[in-house]
Amino acid sequence: MKLLLCFLVIFLVAAALADTSINPICLLPRETGMCRASMPRYGYNPESGKCEKFTYGGCRGNSNNFLTVEECEDACSAS
């Protein structure tokens, strides 16, 4: 519960400081998830301003998880 509250506070601060033209999903951290699969995925990194490849475990995680770099860029490019 404390971890969830901490994550929520960090997310709200990041959202308040971030460019409002970025999709809020793209501000979520890239999450590997709790399972042990090894699936290549793409997630937006707000620090670099780019979609970057990461390994997804197959379960849990969050919505900053795209099958292709093109999907990530379409969802997360500033408009």
Short mmCIF file of the C-alpha atoms (twelve columns), coordinates in Angstrom:
data_MODEL
# 
_entry.id   MODEL 
# 
loop_
_atom_site.group_PDB 
_atom_site.id 
_atom_site.type_symbol 
_atom_site.label_atom_id 
_atom_site.label_alt_id 
_atom_site.label_comp_id 
_atom_site.label_asym_id 
_atom_site.label_seq_id 
_atom_site.Cartn_x 
_atom_site.Cartn_y 
_atom_site.Cartn_z 
_atom_site.pdbx_PDB_model_num 
ATOM 1  C CA . MET A 1  0.000  0.000   0.000   1 
ATOM 2  C CA . LYS A 2  2.831  2.400   0.844   1 
ATOM 3  C CA . LEU A 3  4.486  1.561   -2.474  1 
ATOM 4  C CA . LEU A 4  1.278  2.351   -4.338  1 
ATOM 5  C CA . LEU A 5  0.911  5.670   -2.519  1 
ATOM 6  C CA . CYS A 6  4.551  6.542   -3.235  1 
ATOM 7  C CA . PHE A 7  4.100  5.679   -6.917  1 
ATOM 8  C CA . LEU A 8  0.953  7.804   -7.094  1 
ATOM 9  C CA . VAL A 9  2.711  10.823  -5.563  1 
ATOM 10 C CA . ILE A 10 5.673  10.452  -7.932  1 
ATOM 11 C CA . PHE A 11 3.344  10.101  -10.902 1 
ATOM 12 C CA . LEU A 12 1.336  13.191  -9.951  1 
ATOM 13 C CA . VAL A 13 4.470  15.288  -9.473  1 
ATOM 14 C CA . ALA A 14 5.885  14.079  -12.791 1 
ATOM 15 C CA . ALA A 15 2.598  14.794  -14.537 1 
ATOM 16 C CA . ALA A 16 2.452  18.305  -13.082 1 
ATOM 17 C CA . LEU A 17 6.001  19.078  -14.201 1 
ATOM 18 C CA . ALA A 18 5.804  17.391  -17.593 1 
ATOM 19 C CA . ASP A 19 4.780  18.859  -20.905 1 
ATOM 20 C CA . THR A 20 0.976  18.645  -20.993 1 
ATOM 21 C CA . SER A 21 1.014  17.531  -24.640 1 
ATOM 22 C CA . ILE A 22 2.461  14.121  -23.657 1 
ATOM 23 C CA . ASN A 23 0.007  11.267  -23.143 1 
ATOM 24 C CA . PRO A 24 -0.075 10.482  -19.363 1 
ATOM 25 C CA . ILE A 25 0.437  6.776   -20.116 1 
ATOM 26 C CA . CYS A 26 3.835  7.665   -21.542 1 
ATOM 27 C CA . LEU A 27 4.922  9.149   -18.209 1 
ATOM 28 C CA . LEU A 28 4.537  5.806   -16.442 1 
ATOM 29 C CA . PRO A 29 7.779  3.928   -15.754 1 
ATOM 30 C CA . ARG A 30 8.623  1.046   -18.064 1 
ATOM 31 C CA . GLU A 31 7.694  -2.046  -16.031 1 
ATOM 32 C CA . THR A 32 9.127  -5.498  -16.611 1 
ATOM 33 C CA . GLY A 33 6.295  -7.074  -14.620 1 
ATOM 34 C CA . MET A 34 6.392  -10.008 -12.232 1 
ATOM 35 C CA . CYS A 35 6.473  -12.952 -14.648 1 
ATOM 36 C CA . ARG A 36 9.584  -14.483 -16.178 1 
ATOM 37 C CA . ALA A 37 8.945  -14.365 -19.918 1 
ATOM 38 C CA . SER A 38 11.303 -12.365 -22.082 1 
ATOM 39 C CA . MET A 39 9.237  -10.307 -24.523 1 
ATOM 40 C CA . PRO A 40 10.804 -7.382  -26.359 1 
ATOM 41 C CA . ARG A 41 8.622  -4.291  -25.955 1 
ATOM 42 C CA . TYR A 42 8.932  -0.533  -26.265 1 
ATOM 43 C CA . GLY A 43 8.173  2.099   -23.664 1 
ATOM 44 C CA . TYR A 44 8.504  5.863   -23.658 1 
ATOM 45 C CA . ASN A 45 11.326 7.328   -21.568 1 
ATOM 46 C CA . PRO A 46 10.398 10.922  -20.600 1 
ATOM 47 C CA . GLU A 47 14.011 11.672  -19.620 1 
ATOM 48 C CA . SER A 48 15.358 10.960  -23.110 1 
ATOM 49 C CA . GLY A 49 12.154 11.908  -24.924 1 
ATOM 50 C CA . LYS A 50 12.345 8.654   -26.916 1 
ATOM 51 C CA . CYS A 51 10.722 5.247   -27.098 1 
ATOM 52 C CA . GLU A 52 13.196 2.640   -25.877 1 
ATOM 53 C CA . LYS A 53 13.287 -1.137  -26.019 1 
ATOM 54 C CA . PHE A 54 12.882 -3.077  -22.762 1 
ATOM 55 C CA . THR A 55 12.116 -6.652  -21.738 1 
ATOM 56 C CA . TYR A 56 8.575  -7.391  -20.553 1 
ATOM 57 C CA . GLY A 57 8.024  -10.423 -18.333 1 
ATOM 58 C CA . GLY A 58 4.526  -11.174 -19.646 1 
ATOM 59 C CA . CYS A 59 2.229  -10.095 -16.806 1 
ATOM 60 C CA . ARG A 60 1.341  -7.056  -14.734 1 
ATOM 61 C CA . GLY A 61 3.399  -4.057  -15.791 1 
ATOM 62 C CA . ASN A 62 1.468  -1.010  -17.019 1 
ATOM 63 C CA . SER A 63 0.225  0.677   -20.189 1 
ATOM 64 C CA . ASN A 64 3.605  2.166   -21.170 1 
ATOM 65 C CA . ASN A 65 4.183  -1.090  -23.033 1 
ATOM 66 C CA . PHE A 66 3.999  -1.210  -26.829 1 
ATOM 67 C CA . LEU A 67 4.639  -4.040  -29.294 1 
ATOM 68 C CA . THR A 68 6.481  -1.828  -31.773 1 
ATOM 69 C CA . VAL A 69 8.494  1.365   -31.635 1 
ATOM 70 C CA . GLU A 70 6.001  2.844   -34.120 1 
ATOM 71 C CA . GLU A 71 3.063  2.217   -31.740 1 
ATOM 72 C CA . CYS A 72 5.031  3.827   -28.933 1 
ATOM 73 C CA . GLU A 73 5.942  6.857   -31.030 1 
ATOM 74 C CA . ASP A 74 2.340  7.273   -32.236 1 
ATOM 75 C CA . ALA A 75 1.039  7.225   -28.655 1 
ATOM 76 C CA . CYS A 76 3.787  9.261   -27.046 1 
ATOM 77 C CA . SER A 77 4.997  11.837  -29.528 1 
ATOM 78 C CA . ALA A 78 4.284  15.425  -28.473 1 
ATOM 79 C CA . SER A 79 1.479  17.020  -30.437 1 
# 
